[in-house]
Each structure stands twice: as structure tokens, then as C-alpha cells.
Amino acid sequence: MPRWSKITLRIFIGLVALVLLVFVGLGLYVNANKKTLLATITTQLNKNLNGSLTIGSMDPTFFKGFPGVSISLKNVVIKDSLWNVHQHTLLEAQDFEVSVNTMALLTGTIEIKKIGISNAKIDLYTDTSGYSNTAVFRKKDKKKPASDKGSTDAQLKQFSLSNVNFIVDNRKGHKLFHFEVASLKGDMDYSFSGWEAQLKLKTLAKSMAFNTRRGSFIKDKVLEGPFKINYDENTGVIQVAQNQLNIGKDPFMIAAKFDTSKENTEFTIDIKAPSILWRDAANLLAPNITEKLLMFDLKQPIDASCILHGDMGPGGDPEINVTALVNDNVLKTPGALIDSCSFKGVFTNNYEKGKGLTDANSAIKLYQFKGAYTEMPFSIDTVMILNLEKPIATGVFKSKFDVAKLNKAIGTETLKFGKGTATVKLDYKADIVDFKLHKPLVTGTINVVNADVSYVPRRLNFTNTAVSLNFTTDDLFIKNIRLQSGKSIVMMDGRIRNFLNLYYNAPEKILLNWQIRSPQLHLGEFLGFLESRKPVRTAKRNSKHSSFSEDVNNLFEKSKVDMHLRVEKVYYNKFVGTDVMADLFLSEAGIGMKNISVKQGAGSMKVDGNITQTGKLNRFLVNTTLNNIDIKSFFYSFDNFGMTTLTSKNLKGYLFSKSTIGGLITDQGKLVTNSLSGDINFDLKQGALLRFEPVKSVGKFAFPFRDLDNITFSNLNGKFDVRGPLITINPMQINSSILNMDVAGVYSMSKGTNIAVDVPLRNPKKDSDITDKNEKQARRMKGIVLHLLATDGDDGKIKIKLNKNRKKAE
């Protein structure tokens, strides 16, 4: 070994030996002077206390603090001067290890290099008046010169906590922070303006309540991570640099600022969670907020950030500002599932500055909200939810979708949609009850084009339908409707006054005013209105769409409709009418008819009445006025009114009539003939009876040389009383081209026909030249008179025979 190496090695060994000798000497010195040093340390630490610090025992721990001296203190207790009043001990530590500067000990000064606290409880207590037991620490008087130049303030270089119960209990501010610290290690560096600390923490948060009346944030969550903290003595500000902190299983980026220069320490905490599940984030908040937020859920993680600003005094809740970024997620709400959901969400509990940090001054804003409900895409530029005590939501809802997708949303019990496109733009304002929009007020438009739709309860089908709904503040305008059902085409415009108020509160009071136009209308295609409603299937009552579907169904059935029709041509079975005008009133009870007028050829018909829906059979009462109606066409149009003997083929002329008829009509539009009841007054002008077999069968014997195929009437009038299948013919005189007759009796549409017919054999042509009406009337029954009786035959047809009973009566 070279000579210089040997010399260097000897010097190093000598220095190590010297240090060991000094360290052992110091250890022996400390051990020999434990009581004196304990008193010195206690006195030094009590210099800056308004209270007391007591130490149970002290022992040196030689190698832990090497090359300094480490002292283990047992049962260290710090109490403020008012401990007897509030009984909250600031510090109770079973193990308190202090490492001091060796050289400073030799000069009689204490410079604390490290403090380690284990198995301890730290309780920072503030009573309801604002007094805190931290008053035990005196604030440094910067203006007062140091009087004791032989000693310095104790400076802490390192510290650690292990198994420490740390509590901040502020009764005045209703705040409680409670942490069970498993481990905390920190390094301190000092400068002229303050200090800097590097910390590493692992703790269980038992309570982090900014307002104990609302509960704790991050309750029972483990917090683990490093911190870098700076303190400026001039400003009294503590800065916590942003760093990653794990809360539970989720990583957060945390930064904070605490201003201790204020009477109540102000703080700002900046929290960022770039990827956290909604439920995990909700479970970190106070119970009153968590309960509400867990009514919602997002399937994929979100990017969330939160800034808390408040003070440790009696200021109540901190100001909370939360921002969340959601992209292409699945949102679950109490009433719906939103796919492809994206938005930027903002929450604040200080919406209007100066009005307090309360639920009433809280707001939620959702920007550029987009999603799809049952495959129907929609967007809302800005959703505003104000006043979380009584939440009110506002926004502009926009959507464009295939109407067939509505089937999945609202069910098919009431309306079933086929093809077609809907475009929606609605401004809405609504209360929020149980996190659902409640009775929203909407303005805007809904436009549907080229749609196929079925109204299921009435089995009505429409194709190529178009509709435009315009919601105003008070009324609903329904414009540009085009309905096509089979061959019928209908154009409609409507209005409902006070629509939304009545829709939510009294749907039975809704009155829809319709103006309806049609080039052609086939009434048979709308017989569903006569049919009893099909019951809604109860299997889907508990489905997510049942509430809306039932509301719509309830609206259709309970609302009233006032219809004003103008139809160019109307068809019903064989009936064809033109220039139809009608006022119809539809309600849950049935249909009211007023001012109905129809032209048929050169004649016209006017009708009013009502139809009461009672099930498969519907009761009706109709008043009808016929003016110059072609009787042949009229009988043909209405299937001869159920008669089989007298049909349209046997009639000719123009009918004038007034009638009141009631009865039953099936949901298929068929008359129940035995239910009819009413009166018919008629006047037939230029009439003729053509090839009527009952007359021909008698006339071919009684009047062989007269034209029985074409019996003409100059004027024929009479009155019929209808009672079920029986039609009572009031005594009626018939003056025809071949004979005169008096008729009275009962005609039955089934069985029971009994009509007395008195026929004089005198040829009416013999009296054709008589102009005096009285003389002509006196002559009409002169000569031989046949007394005939029309009754039912065995084959069901009417038979004519001599009325023998009439002869006996005479």
C-alpha cells in the first residue's frame, strides 16, 4: 500500500474513533443528567405556550439519532390554560421521540432536529364562542427583540406520526375533521420567510365535515400520497403544491391554500379526478348529496374537478364549484336511460354572489348536452337547474328522429308509429320532483312528416301523416295536419287554450278546436270512434314508459274535441254526399252533432243529434230534415232501411221529410232495427211506385188493364211512428195514377205486419178533369171498394188478402 494511502486510512479511522468517543460521551452525559435535561427541554418547550407541557419520562436512544442525540419521551401531554373548562387535551402521546443537535447541547441550547409521535391523540378544539385550545401556542412577536441570546427557538427539521388520532373539532363553525393517521413522515427546511415541508401520508378519514349538520365528505376512506407544503411567515399563507393523492382506490390531484393570517383560517382546495366512476365520486360526498346523486349513474369514468373555498370559522358550508366532463357515456336517470351521452357539467352553491352558500342559491349547468333516448338522438344547448331546495330546470330541447322509435319510448298501447320523421325544438321550464321533470312548461315546435300512425284503442290507422305542433306560453296550436286513412284524406288545424295547465291538472277540461277540410271522406274508415275502447294491457304498467303512455292515453280519452268539418265529398257505405258541413263535439261520453248539412244530387239533408257510447252498442238520437232528396238514391244509400219488400228499385220521386229517430248502432256502424224509436213525417213529390210486387199481385186481377208497373203520385205525405221493428202508418190517403187508396196499420221489419188497405175500384182518370178539390175528394171513394189486408206470409214475404174483419165491422 502506498505511504499516502496508509496515512489517509489512519486519519479516517482516527476521526471515526473520535466521533464514537464523543457520541458515547454525550450518551453517558445525557444518561447521567436525565432529570436536568428533561427539565431544560420542558422549560424550553413551555416558553412559547399558554398552558402546560408535561413529560412522564425521558430516555436516550443512542443510535436512532446518530450522530445527534435522540431522546424518547413518554406520556407527553399538552394542555391549554382553559383545559379545566372544556376538557379537550391538545396532545396526548404515549411515545414522543425528540432528536436534538449534539453541538447545540454542548453550548446549552436545544435545536430539535426531529420529532416522532406514536400512539397519540391530537385534538384541536374550538368551542361555540370561538375559543380554541390551540391558543396554547403563543404567536411570535416580531417587533420584540430577543432577550435571551443564549438560546434559540426550537426548529423542527423532521417529524413523523404513527398511529395518531388527529381531530379538528370546531363547534362554532360546525366542522369536524377526524383522521386516524397510520403514518405521516415529513422533512422541514427553513428560510428567512418561512418553511417548506415534504410529507408522505397514509390515513383513514373518519370525518371530513365542513358542516356537521350535513355530514362528512370522504367518510371511512383511506388517503395515501405525498405533499409539498410551503409556509410564508410574512403573509401567513400555507401553500400545498399539486400532487397525486389516492382516496380509496381512486387517484386525485390535490392542491390547496390556507390563509392563517385571517381570524378564521381561509382555505381553497383544488381537487381533480381525471378518471373516476360516478358512483365512486358520489360516495365521497356528504350523505345528503350522495343520496341524491346515486339516483343517477354513468357507466364509464368521467373527468371531474372541484374547488372548495371557505374558512375554518363559523361560516357554514364552503363554496363548492364542480366541473365534470362526460363523453360518449351511458347515463341512467330515475325515468330513462340515455345512450351516447356527452356534456360539460358545472355545479356551484354560490350562483348569485352575496346570497349565501345554500341549496336555494345552488345551480347546475349542463352545456352541450347530447344523447339518445331509446335510439332517438337529442341535444340541449344549455340545461340550467336553479334553486336546489325547489329545483327549476330550463333549457332548449332539440331532436330529429324516426317516429317509429317512439314505440320503444312510450309503448304501443295507445299510439303505434310506423315510418316518418319528427323534428323537435322546445324551450322548457319545469319543477324537479324526485329528480324528474314535473309539469314542464314548454314553448316551441314539433313537426312530423310522412308518418304512419295507428290509434290502437280505436283501431284507426293513418298513413302519410304530417303534423306541426306549436306550443306557446298558454296555448297549443296544431297546424298543417295531413291524415290519410285508406281513401280518406283530411287536412286539419287546431287549437287548445291553456293546454299545459289543463293537461297536468284537469285533462277532462281540455277542449280541442278543430278546423277540418277534406276532398273526400270515407266514414266507414272511422268507425273506430263508435267501437268500445280496447283495454290497455296491464302487463306493461310498471315499465319505464308506462307513466307517459298512460298520460297520453288519459288525454285522448278524457279531453273534448270541437270539430268543424268542410268536406267536398263524403262516402258512407252506398251513400255519397257533397259539400258537407258539420259541427261535431267529441267527448268521453260520445259524439254530439250539430249543423250537419249534406247535398245529395239536387237535394240536401240536415242533421243534428248525438251518439252516446255505452260499449259495443251505442245509443243515438238524430233529428233529420230532407229537402228534395231523390228517394230512389236515398233508399239505396241506406240499404232500404232494413226493408226487404219495398226497396229503392220500387221507388221514384223527391222526398221532403222531418224525422226524429233514436236507437242503437253497433261499433261497426250497423243499425239495430229493433231498437229504433221515433217519428217520420214525409212528403213525396212526383213520386212513383215501380214494379212493386204486393200491389201487382192484387192489381193484375182487380185492375187488369191498368199500368201497375209505374204507379205515379202527384203528392204523397204521411206520418210514420217507429217503435223497434214496428212502423205504425198513421191513416194516409194515397192518390195515384191507377188507383186511390187509404192505408193504415203496422209494417214490421221482422214479423207482425198488419196493414189495412181500402182500394176503390173507380179509375182515378175519370176524375182527372174535376178541378174542385172538395168534389174530387168526395168522389175518390165512390163505387166498389176493396178492403185488403197486408200481412206476413208463411214464406216471410208480405201477402195481400181480403180484409174480412173490416167487412164485418162495416
Secondary structure, DSSP 4 states (H G I P E B T S, - for coil): --HHHHHHHHHHHHHHHHHHHHHHHHHHHHHHTHHHHHHHHHHHHHTTBSEEEEEEEEEE-TTTTTTSEEEEEEEEEEEETTHHHH---SEEEEEEEEEE-HHHHHTT---EEEEEEEEEEEEEEE-TTS-BGGGGBPPP-TTSPPS-TT-------EEEEEEEEEEEEETTTTEEEEEEEEEEEEEEEEETTEEEEEEEEEEEEEEEESBTTTB-SSTTEEEEEEEEEEEETTTTEEEEEEEEEEETTEEEEEEEEEETTSSS-EEEEEEEEEEE-HHHHHTTS-HHHHHHHTTSEESS-EEEEEEEEEESSS--SPEEEEEEEEEEEEEE-SS-EEEEEEEEEEEES-SSTTS-SSGGG-EEEEEEEEEEETTEEEEEEEEEEE-TTS-EEEEEEEEEEEGGGHHHHH-SSSEEE-S-EEEEEEEEEEEEETTEEEEEEEEEEEEEEEEEEEEGGGTEEEEEEEEEEEE-SS-EEEEEEEEEETTEEEEEEEEETTHHHHHHH-GGG-EEEEEEEEEEEEGGGGGGGTSPPPPPPGGGTTSTTHHHHHHHHHHHHHSEEEEEEEEEEEEETTEEEEEEEEEEEE-SSEEEEEEEEEEETTEEEEEEEEEEE-SSEEEEEEEEEEEEEEHHHHHHHTGGGG-SSS-GGGEEEEEEEEEEEEEEEETTS-EEEEEEEEEEEEEEEEEEEES-HHHHHHHHHH-TTS--SEEEEEEEEEEEEEETTEEEEEEEEEEBSS-EEEEEEEEESSS--EEEEEEE-S-GGGGTT---HHHHHHHTT-S-EEEEEEEE-TTSSEEEEE-HHHHHH-
